[in-house]
Structures are given as C-alpha cells and as structure tokens.
Amino acid sequence: MYRYPVSSSTLKLRKRLSILLVLALVLAIACAGLAIAYVRAARANANTSSILLAKAQNEVSNAKTRAYQLTQASSSTVAATIALVRQHIYALRQLNDLTSGIYGGGSSFIDMSLLETCETLLNDCDLKLQSGASLSVTFVDLRDAVDALYNSISIAVS
C-alpha cells in the first residue's frame, strides 16, 4: 500500500487542532456547569426572598392583631399586649437586618422609618403606662403606624 508523505508541519497542525478541540470541549463543559450552578443559585435566592417575605407578612399581621387588641384591652393586659406588639416589631427589624445582610445594605423590604415610628410609639405607650396617663390616642397612632407597616409589606409581597 502506498502512503503519501506527511510533512512535519502537517503533523504539528493536526496536533494543535486536537489540543484546541479538547480545550474547546473542556470550556463548553465548564460553561454548562456554571449555567447549572447559576440556575440553582437563582432558585435558592428566590426561595429565600419568598420565605423572608412570608415571615415578615406573618409578623406584621400578628403585630396588627395585637395593636387592634390594645384599643379593646383591659388595663390589666395592656402591658403584656404592648410587649407582644414590641416583640413583633423587633422581629420585623431583625428580618429587615437579615435581608440587608443577605442582599446588600441597600436592599430591604421594610421601610425603616415605619419601624422607627412604631418603636417610638411603643416607647410612648410604656412611658404613659408608667405615669398613668391616657393611652387611647397613642393606641390609635400605634394602630395606624402598624397599618401603614402592614400595607407596605403587602405591597412588597404583591
């Protein structure tokens, strides 16, 4: 059988092409792996966001229920109910801090001014409770602030 003579430059070219083909294959596999990892991370990110929003919505709903109970509470249960509202507002602040930590400082789904307003009103309730002053106006203000908080989180969920 007759063989055509092959020059050394043709052999080098074939070797280079086979190396380039292997590198292209490795690069394609790496890109596919990165795409799969990105999709999984995006899915985990969406799940985390939905869980945090659901928890925030639950906390603000509980705070709203307790704030409405304040206007109807007897004097013996007012301090305990104020403490429960404070507990839910604190949980919302922690969720907001957690969200900022996960997604970066600029991202939060709860307006800090609304949380601070609720905390200020809760402090006013404590002070008036200790001094024996009338709480009815402060309860209405607190209820309105918690309603505003509830509406802002409801908008974030939608």
TIVO-2410 file (N, C-alpha, C; in nm, 3 decimals):
# residues 158
REC num residu      c1      c2      c3 atome chaine
REC   1      M   0.083  -0.114   0.000     N      A
REC   1      M   0.000   0.000   0.000    CA      A
REC   1      M   0.090   0.123   0.000     C      A
REC   2      Y   0.043   0.221  -0.070     N      A
REC   2      Y   0.122   0.342  -0.086    CA      A
REC   2      Y   0.076   0.449   0.012     C      A
REC   3      R   0.167   0.515   0.079     N      A
REC   3      R   0.136   0.624   0.171    CA      A
REC   3      R   0.191   0.753   0.115     C      A
REC   4      Y   0.107   0.852   0.134     N      A
REC   4      Y   0.154   0.984   0.092    CA      A
REC   4      Y   0.246   1.038   0.200     C      A
REC   5      P   0.348   1.099   0.160     N      A
REC   5      P   0.438   1.154   0.261    CA      A
REC   5      P   0.370   1.271   0.337     C      A
REC   6      V   0.386   1.271   0.466     N      A
REC   6      V   0.327   1.374   0.551    CA      A
REC   6      V   0.441   1.458   0.606     C      A
REC   7      S   0.425   1.584   0.590     N      A
REC   7      S   0.531   1.672   0.639    CA      A
REC   7      S   0.516   1.691   0.790     C      A
REC   8      S   0.621   1.736   0.852     N      A
REC   8      S   0.617   1.757   0.997    CA      A
REC   8      S   0.527   1.875   1.032     C      A
REC   9      S   0.511   1.971   0.945     N      A
REC   9      S   0.422   2.085   0.972    CA      A
REC   9      S   0.276   2.041   0.972     C      A
REC  10      T   0.241   1.944   0.889     N      A
REC  10      T   0.103   1.893   0.888    CA      A
REC  10      T   0.075   1.817   1.017     C      A
REC  11      L   0.169   1.741   1.066     N      A
REC  11      L   0.153   1.670   1.192    CA      A
REC  11      L   0.137   1.768   1.309     C      A
REC  12      K   0.218   1.874   1.309     N      A
REC  12      K   0.207   1.975   1.413    CA      A
REC  12      K   0.071   2.044   1.409     C      A
REC  13      L   0.020   2.070   1.287     N      A
REC  13      L  -0.109   2.135   1.273    CA      A
REC  13      L  -0.220   2.044   1.326     C      A
REC  14      R  -0.214   1.915   1.295     N      A
REC  14      R  -0.314   1.820   1.346    CA      A
REC  14      R  -0.309   1.813   1.500     C      A
REC  15      K  -0.189   1.814   1.555     N      A
REC  15      K  -0.173   1.808   1.699    CA      A
REC  15      K  -0.232   1.933   1.765     C      A
REC  16      R  -0.205   2.049   1.705     N      A
REC  16      R  -0.260   2.174   1.758    CA      A
REC  16      R  -0.413   2.175   1.750     C      A
REC  17      L  -0.465   2.126   1.639     N      A
REC  17      L  -0.611   2.122   1.624    CA      A
REC  17      L  -0.675   2.029   1.727     C      A
REC  18      S  -0.611   1.916   1.752     N      A
REC  18      S  -0.667   1.824   1.852    CA      A
REC  18      S  -0.659   1.886   1.992     C      A
REC  19      I  -0.555   1.959   2.024     N      A
REC  19      I  -0.544   2.027   2.153    CA      A
REC  19      I  -0.652   2.135   2.164     C      A
REC  20      L  -0.671   2.212   2.058     N      A
REC  20      L  -0.775   2.315   2.057    CA      A
REC  20      L  -0.913   2.254   2.071     C      A
REC  21      L  -0.935   2.141   2.010     N      A
REC  21      L  -1.065   2.073   2.020    CA      A
REC  21      L  -1.090   2.027   2.164     C      A
REC  22      V  -0.989   1.972   2.227     N      A
REC  22      V  -1.002   1.929   2.367    CA      A
REC  22      V  -1.027   2.049   2.457     C      A
REC  23      L  -0.955   2.159   2.436     N      A
REC  23      L  -0.975   2.279   2.515    CA      A
REC  23      L  -1.116   2.336   2.495     C      A
REC  24      A  -1.164   2.335   2.372     N      A
REC  24      A  -1.300   2.384   2.345    CA      A
REC  24      A  -1.404   2.296   2.415     C      A
REC  25      L  -1.381   2.166   2.416     N      A
REC  25      L  -1.473   2.074   2.484    CA      A
REC  25      L  -1.472   2.099   2.635     C      A
REC  26      V  -1.355   2.117   2.694     N      A
REC  26      V  -1.344   2.146   2.837    CA      A
REC  26      V  -1.412   2.279   2.869     C      A
REC  27      L  -1.393   2.379   2.785     N      A
REC  27      L  -1.456   2.509   2.805    CA      A
REC  27      L  -1.608   2.498   2.796     C      A
REC  28      A  -1.659   2.420   2.703     N      A
REC  28      A  -1.804   2.402   2.690    CA      A
REC  28      A  -1.862   2.332   2.814     C      A
REC  29      I  -1.791   2.234   2.865     N      A
REC  29      I  -1.837   2.164   2.986    CA      A
REC  29      I  -1.835   2.259   3.106     C      A
REC  30      A  -1.732   2.341   3.115     N      A
REC  30      A  -1.724   2.438   3.225    CA      A
REC  30      A  -1.837   2.540   3.217     C      A
REC  31      C  -1.867   2.586   3.097     N      A
REC  31      C  -1.978   2.682   3.080    CA      A
REC  31      C  -2.111   2.618   3.118     C      A
REC  32      A  -2.132   2.495   3.080     N      A
REC  32      A  -2.256   2.426   3.116    CA      A
REC  32      A  -2.266   2.410   3.268     C      A
REC  33      G  -2.156   2.378   3.332     N      A
REC  33      G  -2.154   2.366   3.478    CA      A
REC  33      G  -2.185   2.498   3.546     C      A
REC  34      L  -2.129   2.606   3.495     N      A
REC  34      L  -2.158   2.738   3.550    CA      A
REC  34      L  -2.303   2.777   3.531     C      A
REC  35      A  -2.360   2.743   3.416     N      A
REC  35      A  -2.501   2.774   3.391    CA      A
REC  35      A  -2.591   2.699   3.489     C      A
REC  36      I  -2.561   2.574   3.513     N      A
REC  36      I  -2.640   2.494   3.608    CA      A
REC  36      I  -2.627   2.552   3.748     C      A
REC  37      A  -2.506   2.590   3.788     N      A
REC  37      A  -2.485   2.649   3.921    CA      A
REC  37      A  -2.560   2.782   3.933     C      A
REC  38      Y  -2.560   2.862   3.827     N      A
REC  38      Y  -2.631   2.991   3.830    CA      A
REC  38      Y  -2.781   2.971   3.846     C      A
REC  39      V  -2.836   2.875   3.775     N      A
REC  39      V  -2.980   2.849   3.784    CA      A
REC  39      V  -3.016   2.803   3.926     C      A
REC  40      R  -2.935   2.717   3.982     N      A
REC  40      R  -2.962   2.671   4.120    CA      A
REC  40      R  -2.952   2.786   4.219     C      A
REC  41      A  -2.853   2.872   4.203     N      A
REC  41      A  -2.837   2.986   4.294    CA      A
REC  41      A  -2.954   3.084   4.279     C      A
REC  42      A  -2.999   3.107   4.158     N      A
REC  42      A  -3.113   3.196   4.136    CA      A
REC  42      A  -3.239   3.139   4.200     C      A
REC  43      R  -3.257   3.009   4.189     N      A
REC  43      R  -3.373   2.945   4.251    CA      A
REC  43      R  -3.366   2.955   4.404     C      A
REC  44      A  -3.248   2.933   4.460     N      A
REC  44      A  -3.232   2.946   4.605    CA      A
REC  44      A  -3.255   3.090   4.650     C      A
REC  45      N  -3.211   3.185   4.570     N      A
REC  45      N  -3.231   3.326   4.601    CA      A
REC  45      N  -3.380   3.360   4.602     C      A
REC  46      A  -3.453   3.311   4.505     N      A
REC  46      A  -3.598   3.336   4.500    CA      A
REC  46      A  -3.669   3.270   4.618     C      A
REC  47      N  -3.627   3.149   4.654     N      A
REC  47      N  -3.687   3.082   4.770    CA      A
REC  47      N  -3.660   3.158   4.899     C      A
REC  48      T  -3.538   3.205   4.915     N      A
REC  48      T  -3.502   3.281   5.034    CA      A
REC  48      T  -3.586   3.408   5.044     C      A
REC  49      S  -3.600   3.479   4.933     N      A
REC  49      S  -3.680   3.602   4.933    CA      A
REC  49      S  -3.825   3.574   4.970     C      A
REC  50      S  -3.881   3.469   4.914     N      A
REC  50      S  -4.021   3.440   4.942    CA      A
REC  50      S  -4.041   3.397   5.088     C      A
REC  51      I  -3.946   3.324   5.143     N      A
REC  51      I  -3.956   3.283   5.283    CA      A
REC  51      I  -3.946   3.405   5.376     C      A
REC  52      L  -3.852   3.495   5.348     N      A
REC  52      L  -3.837   3.615   5.431    CA      A
REC  52      L  -3.961   3.703   5.422     C      A
REC  53      L  -4.016   3.718   5.302     N      A
REC  53      L  -4.137   3.799   5.287    CA      A
REC  53      L  -4.256   3.736   5.359     C      A
REC  54      A  -4.267   3.604   5.351     N      A
REC  54      A  -4.378   3.536   5.420    CA      A
REC  54      A  -4.364   3.552   5.571     C      A
REC  55      K  -4.243   3.541   5.622     N      A
REC  55      K  -4.221   3.559   5.765    CA      A
REC  55      K  -4.252   3.702   5.808     C      A
REC  56      A  -4.211   3.799   5.728     N      A
REC  56      A  -4.240   3.940   5.758    CA      A
REC  56      A  -4.390   3.966   5.755     C      A
REC  57      Q  -4.457   3.908   5.657     N      A
REC  57      Q  -4.602   3.927   5.648    CA      A
REC  57      Q  -4.671   3.864   5.770     C      A
REC  58      N  -4.624   3.751   5.815     N      A
REC  58      N  -4.680   3.687   5.934    CA      A
REC  58      N  -4.658   3.774   6.058     C      A
REC  59      E  -4.537   3.826   6.074     N      A
REC  59      E  -4.506   3.909   6.190    CA      A
REC  59      E  -4.588   4.037   6.192     C      A
REC  60      V  -4.600   4.102   6.076     N      A
REC  60      V  -4.676   4.228   6.073    CA      A
REC  60      V  -4.825   4.201   6.092     C      A
REC  61      S  -4.872   4.088   6.046     N      A
REC  61      S  -5.012   4.052   6.068    CA      A
REC  61      S  -5.039   4.029   6.216     C      A
REC  62      N  -4.947   3.961   6.284     N      A
REC  62      N  -4.960   3.941   6.429    CA      A
REC  62      N  -4.951   4.073   6.505     C      A
REC  63      A  -4.860   4.161   6.461     N      A
REC  63      A  -4.849   4.292   6.526    CA      A
REC  63      A  -4.977   4.372   6.507     C      A
REC  64      K  -5.036   4.362   6.390     N      A
REC  64      K  -5.161   4.434   6.362    CA      A
REC  64      K  -5.273   4.382   6.452     C      A
REC  65      T  -5.281   4.251   6.465     N      A
REC  65      T  -5.384   4.191   6.551    CA      A
REC  65      T  -5.367   4.241   6.695     C      A
REC  66      R  -5.244   4.239   6.744     N      A
REC  66      R  -5.217   4.283   6.882    CA      A
REC  66      R  -5.244   4.433   6.898     C      A
REC  67      A  -5.210   4.513   6.798     N      A
REC  67      A  -5.233   4.657   6.808    CA      A
REC  67      A  -5.383   4.688   6.813     C      A
REC  68      Y  -5.461   4.612   6.738     N      A
REC  68      Y  -5.607   4.632   6.744    CA      A
REC  68      Y  -5.663   4.585   6.878     C      A
REC  69      Q  -5.599   4.485   6.938     N      A
REC  69      Q  -5.643   4.439   7.070    CA      A
REC  69      Q  -5.615   4.542   7.179     C      A
REC  70      L  -5.515   4.627   7.156     N      A
REC  70      L  -5.482   4.729   7.255    CA      A
REC  70      L  -5.597   4.826   7.279     C      A
REC  71      T  -5.669   4.860   7.172     N      A
REC  71      T  -5.778   4.957   7.187    CA      A
REC  71      T  -5.896   4.897   7.262     C      A
REC  72      Q  -5.898   4.763   7.273     N      A
REC  72      Q  -6.008   4.696   7.341    CA      A
REC  72      Q  -5.964   4.626   7.468     C      A
REC  73      A  -5.837   4.634   7.502     N      A
REC  73      A  -5.782   4.557   7.614    CA      A
REC  73      A  -5.820   4.620   7.747     C      A
REC  74      S  -5.828   4.535   7.847     N      A
REC  74      S  -5.850   4.585   7.983    CA      A
REC  74      S  -5.717   4.636   8.037     C      A
REC  75      S  -5.722   4.713   8.141     N      A
REC  75      S  -5.600   4.774   8.193    CA      A
REC  75      S  -5.500   4.672   8.246     C      A
REC  76      S  -5.546   4.555   8.282     N      A
REC  76      S  -5.455   4.454   8.336    CA      A
REC  76      S  -5.374   4.384   8.226     C      A
REC  77      T  -5.421   4.386   8.102     N      A
REC  77      T  -5.350   4.316   7.994    CA      A
REC  77      T  -5.278   4.410   7.898     C      A
REC  78      V  -5.288   4.540   7.922     N      A
REC  78      V  -5.229   4.637   7.829    CA      A
REC  78      V  -5.077   4.620   7.821     C      A
REC  79      A  -5.010   4.609   7.933     N      A
REC  79      A  -4.864   4.598   7.933    CA      A
REC  79      A  -4.817   4.472   7.859     C      A
REC  80      A  -4.886   4.363   7.879     N      A
REC  80      A  -4.849   4.238   7.810    CA      A
REC  80      A  -4.874   4.250   7.660     C      A
REC  81      T  -4.982   4.315   7.622     N      A
REC  81      T  -5.014   4.331   7.479    CA      A
REC  81      T  -4.914   4.425   7.413     C      A
REC  82      I  -4.875   4.531   7.482     N      A
REC  82      I  -4.772   4.622   7.428    CA      A
REC  82      I  -4.642   4.545   7.408     C      A
REC  83      A  -4.608   4.459   7.501     N      A
REC  83      A  -4.486   4.379   7.489    CA      A
REC  83      A  -4.493   4.285   7.369     C      A
REC  84      L  -4.610   4.230   7.342     N      A
REC  84      L  -4.625   4.142   7.226    CA      A
REC  84      L  -4.612   4.220   7.095     C      A
REC  85      V  -4.670   4.339   7.090     N      A
REC  85      V  -4.655   4.422   6.970    CA      A
REC  85      V  -4.507   4.455   6.951     C      A
REC  86      R  -4.439   4.492   7.059     N      A
REC  86      R  -4.297   4.523   7.052    CA      A
REC  86      R  -4.217   4.402   7.002     C      A
REC  87      Q  -4.255   4.285   7.045     N      A
REC  87      Q  -4.187   4.163   7.003    CA      A
REC  87      Q  -4.199   4.144   6.852     C      A
REC  88      H  -4.316   4.167   6.797     N      A
REC  88      H  -4.336   4.150   6.652    CA      A
REC  88      H  -4.263   4.259   6.573     C      A
REC  89      I  -4.262   4.380   6.625     N      A
REC  89      I  -4.188   4.488   6.558    CA      A
REC  89      I  -4.037   4.459   6.562     C      A
REC  90      Y  -3.990   4.406   6.672     N      A
REC  90      Y  -3.849   4.368   6.682    CA      A
REC  90      Y  -3.816   4.257   6.582     C      A
REC  91      A  -3.905   4.161   6.569     N      A
REC  91      A  -3.883   4.053   6.471    CA      A
REC  91      A  -3.877   4.110   6.329     C      A
REC  92      L  -3.960   4.209   6.299     N      A
REC  92      L  -3.956   4.272   6.168    CA      A
REC  92      L  -3.823   4.344   6.145     C      A
REC  93      R  -3.774   4.410   6.249     N      A
REC  93      R  -3.645   4.478   6.237    CA      A
REC  93      R  -3.534   4.376   6.211     C      A
REC  94      Q  -3.539   4.262   6.279     N      A
REC  94      Q  -3.438   4.158   6.259    CA      A
REC  94      Q  -3.447   4.100   6.120     C      A
REC  95      L  -3.567   4.079   6.070     N      A
REC  95      L  -3.584   4.030   5.932    CA      A
REC  95      L  -3.529   4.131   5.832     C      A
REC  96      N  -3.551   4.258   5.859     N      A
REC  96      N  -3.501   4.363   5.771    CA      A
REC  96      N  -3.348   4.364   5.772     C      A
REC  97      D  -3.289   4.349   5.890     N      A
REC  97      D  -3.143   4.343   5.900    CA      A
REC  97      D  -3.087   4.219   5.830     C      A
REC  98      L  -3.158   4.109   5.844     N      A
REC  98      L  -3.116   3.985   5.778    CA      A
REC  98      L  -3.122   4.001   5.626     C      A
REC  99      T  -3.227   4.062   5.578     N      A
REC  99      T  -3.240   4.086   5.433    CA      A
REC  99      T  -3.128   4.176   5.383     C      A
REC 100      S  -3.099   4.280   5.459     N      A
REC 100      S  -2.989   4.370   5.420    CA      A
REC 100      S  -2.856   4.296   5.420     C      A
REC 101      G  -2.837   4.207   5.515     N      A
REC 101      G  -2.714   4.130   5.520    CA      A
REC 101      G  -2.700   4.032   5.405     C      A
REC 102      I  -2.809   3.973   5.365     N      A
REC 102      I  -2.805   3.874   5.257    CA      A
REC 102      I  -2.791   3.941   5.121     C      A
REC 103      Y  -2.872   4.043   5.096     N      A
REC 103      Y  -2.879   4.103   4.963    CA      A
REC 103      Y  -2.803   4.233   4.950     C      A
REC 104      G  -2.740   4.279   5.054     N      A
REC 104      G  -2.664   4.403   5.047    CA      A
REC 104      G  -2.734   4.513   5.126     C      A
REC 105      G  -2.657   4.611   5.166     N      A
REC 105      G  -2.706   4.717   5.252    CA      A
REC 105      G  -2.822   4.796   5.198     C      A
REC 106      G  -2.832   4.814   5.068     N      A
REC 106      G  -2.937   4.897   5.012    CA      A
REC 106      G  -3.070   4.827   4.995     C      A
REC 107      S  -3.074   4.697   5.015     N      A
REC 107      S  -3.199   4.625   4.989    CA      A
REC 107      S  -3.266   4.585   5.120     C      A
REC 108      S  -3.388   4.632   5.135     N      A
REC 108      S  -3.471   4.591   5.246    CA      A
REC 108      S  -3.616   4.609   5.202     C      A
REC 109      F  -3.703   4.524   5.249     N      A
REC 109      F  -3.842   4.533   5.205    CA      A
REC 109      F  -3.931   4.601   5.307     C      A
REC 110      I  -3.873   4.644   5.419     N      A
REC 110      I  -3.949   4.715   5.521    CA      A
REC 110      I  -3.886   4.853   5.537     C      A
REC 111      D  -3.968   4.955   5.528     N      A
REC 111      D  -3.920   5.092   5.544    CA      A
REC 111      D  -3.879   5.115   5.689     C      A
REC 112      M  -3.754   5.153   5.709     N      A
REC 112      M  -3.702   5.172   5.844    CA      A
REC 112      M  -3.774   5.284   5.918     C      A
REC 113      S  -3.820   5.385   5.847     N      A
REC 113      S  -3.890   5.494   5.915    CA      A
REC 113      S  -4.022   5.445   5.975     C      A
REC 114      L  -4.088   5.351   5.908     N      A
REC 114      L  -4.211   5.295   5.964    CA      A
REC 114      L  -4.181   5.213   6.090     C      A
REC 115      L  -4.074   5.137   6.087     N      A
REC 115      L  -4.036   5.060   6.206    CA      A
REC 115      L  -3.999   5.153   6.321     C      A
REC 116      E  -3.925   5.258   6.291     N      A
REC 116      E  -3.887   5.352   6.395    CA      A
REC 116      E  -4.007   5.425   6.453     C      A
REC 117      T  -4.105   5.456   6.368     N      A
REC 117      T  -4.228   5.519   6.416    CA      A
REC 117      T  -4.300   5.427   6.513     C      A
REC 118      C  -4.311   5.300   6.476     N      A
REC 118      C  -4.376   5.202   6.565    CA      A
REC 118      C  -4.301   5.190   6.697     C      A
REC 119      E  -4.170   5.185   6.691     N      A
REC 119      E  -4.091   5.173   6.814    CA      A
REC 119      E  -4.105   5.297   6.902     C      A
REC 120      T  -4.108   5.413   6.840     N      A
REC 120      T  -4.128   5.538   6.916    CA      A
REC 120      T  -4.263   5.538   6.985     C      A
REC 121      L  -4.366   5.496   6.913     N      A
REC 121      L  -4.500   5.491   6.972    CA      A
REC 121      L  -4.508   5.387   7.083     C      A
REC 122      L  -4.439   5.277   7.067     N      A
REC 122      L  -4.436   5.176   7.174    CA      A
REC 122      L  -4.365   5.230   7.298     C      A
REC 123      N  -4.258   5.306   7.277     N      A
REC 123      N  -4.190   5.368   7.391    CA      A
REC 123      N  -4.282   5.469   7.459     C      A
REC 124      D  -4.358   5.545   7.380     N      A
REC 124      D  -4.455   5.639   7.437    CA      A
REC 124      D  -4.561   5.565   7.518     C      A
REC 125      C  -4.605   5.452   7.467     N      A
REC 125      C  -4.704   5.372   7.541    CA      A
REC 125      C  -4.648   5.329   7.675     C      A
REC 126      D  -4.522   5.283   7.676     N      A
REC 126      D  -4.460   5.241   7.802    CA      A
REC 126      D  -4.450   5.357   7.901     C      A
REC 127      L  -4.408   5.473   7.850     N      A
REC 127      L  -4.395   5.588   7.938    CA      A
REC 127      L  -4.529   5.633   7.995     C      A
REC 128      K  -4.630   5.636   7.910     N      A
REC 128      K  -4.763   5.677   7.957    CA      A
REC 128      K  -4.824   5.573   8.050     C      A
REC 129      L  -4.793   5.448   8.025     N      A
REC 129      L  -4.843   5.342   8.112    CA      A
REC 129      L  -4.782   5.355   8.252     C      A
REC 130      Q  -4.654   5.385   8.257     N      A
REC 130      Q  -4.587   5.400   8.385    CA      A
REC 130      Q  -4.634   5.525   8.460     C      A
REC 131      S  -4.666   5.630   8.384     N      A
REC 131      S  -4.708   5.753   8.451    CA      A
REC 131      S  -4.859   5.757   8.477     C      A
REC 132      G  -4.931   5.665   8.420     N      A
REC 132      G  -5.075   5.659   8.441    CA      A
REC 132      G  -5.153   5.753   8.350     C      A
REC 133      A  -5.091   5.802   8.244     N      A
REC 133      A  -5.158   5.894   8.151    CA      A
REC 133      A  -5.251   5.815   8.059     C      A
REC 134      S  -5.336   5.888   7.990     N      A
REC 134      S  -5.430   5.827   7.896    CA      A
REC 134      S  -5.356   5.772   7.774     C      A
REC 135      L  -5.393   5.652   7.735     N      A
REC 135      L  -5.325   5.584   7.625    CA      A
REC 135      L  -5.407   5.575   7.497     C      A
REC 136      S  -5.531   5.618   7.498     N      A
REC 136      S  -5.619   5.593   7.385    CA      A
REC 136      S  -5.567   5.656   7.256     C      A
REC 137      V  -5.518   5.779   7.259     N      A
REC 137      V  -5.467   5.844   7.138    CA      A
REC 137      V  -5.340   5.774   7.090     C      A
REC 138      T  -5.254   5.736   7.182     N      A
REC 138      T  -5.131   5.667   7.146    CA      A
REC 138      T  -5.161   5.530   7.085     C      A
REC 139      F  -5.262   5.463   7.137     N      A
REC 139      F  -5.303   5.334   7.080    CA      A
REC 139      F  -5.352   5.350   6.936     C      A
REC 140      V  -5.429   5.454   6.912     N      A
REC 140      V  -5.479   5.479   6.776    CA      A
REC 140      V  -5.362   5.512   6.683     C      A
REC 141      D  -5.268   5.593   6.729     N      A
REC 141      D  -5.149   5.625   6.648    CA      A
REC 141      D  -5.067   5.500   6.620     C      A
REC 142      L  -5.052   5.416   6.721     N      A
REC 142      L  -4.978   5.291   6.703    CA      A
REC 142      L  -5.049   5.200   6.604     C      A
REC 143      R  -5.180   5.191   6.618     N      A
REC 143      R  -5.257   5.108   6.525    CA      A
REC 143      R  -5.241   5.159   6.381     C      A
REC 144      D  -5.244   5.290   6.362     N      A
REC 144      D  -5.227   5.348   6.229    CA      A
REC 144      D  -5.087   5.322   6.174     C      A
REC 145      A  -4.986   5.331   6.261     N      A
REC 145      A  -4.849   5.304   6.217    CA      A
REC 145      A  -4.831   5.158   6.178     C      A
REC 146      V  -4.890   5.068   6.254     N      A
REC 146      V  -4.880   4.925   6.221    CA      A
REC 146      V  -4.958   4.896   6.093     C      A
REC 147      D  -5.071   4.965   6.073     N      A
REC 147      D  -5.146   4.950   5.947    CA      A
REC 147      D  -5.061   4.995   5.827     C      A
REC 148      A  -4.989   5.106   5.843     N      A
REC 148      A  -4.901   5.153   5.735    CA      A
REC 148      A  -4.790   5.052   5.708     C      A
REC 149      L  -4.738   4.994   5.814     N      A
REC 149      L  -4.636   4.890   5.800    CA      A
REC 149      L  -4.693   4.767   5.729     C      A
REC 150      Y  -4.813   4.728   5.767     N      A
REC 150      Y  -4.881   4.615   5.705    CA      A
REC 150      Y  -4.902   4.641   5.555     C      A
REC 151      N  -4.945   4.761   5.522     N      A
REC 151      N  -4.968   4.795   5.381    CA      A
REC 151      N  -4.838   4.795   5.301     C      A
REC 152      S  -4.731   4.843   5.361     N      A
REC 152      S  -4.603   4.845   5.287    CA      A
REC 152      S  -4.552   4.705   5.260     C      A
REC 153      I  -4.572   4.613   5.355     N      A
REC 153      I  -4.527   4.476   5.333    CA      A
REC 153      I  -4.621   4.406   5.236     C      A
REC 154      S  -4.749   4.435   5.242     N      A
REC 154      S  -4.843   4.376   5.147    CA      A
REC 154      S  -4.810   4.417   5.004     C      A
REC 155      I  -4.765   4.542   4.986     N      A
REC 155      I  -4.724   4.588   4.854    CA      A
REC 155      I  -4.598   4.514   4.809     C      A
REC 156      A  -4.506   4.490   4.901     N      A
REC 156      A  -4.382   4.420   4.868    CA      A
REC 156      A  -4.411   4.276   4.827     C      A
REC 157      V  -4.511   4.215   4.888     N      A
REC 157      V  -4.545   4.076   4.855    CA      A
REC 157      V  -4.610   4.068   4.718     C      A
REC 158      S  -4.688   4.169   4.683     N      A
REC 158      S  -4.759   4.167   4.555    CA      A
REC 158      S  -4.668   4.185   4.438     C      A
***
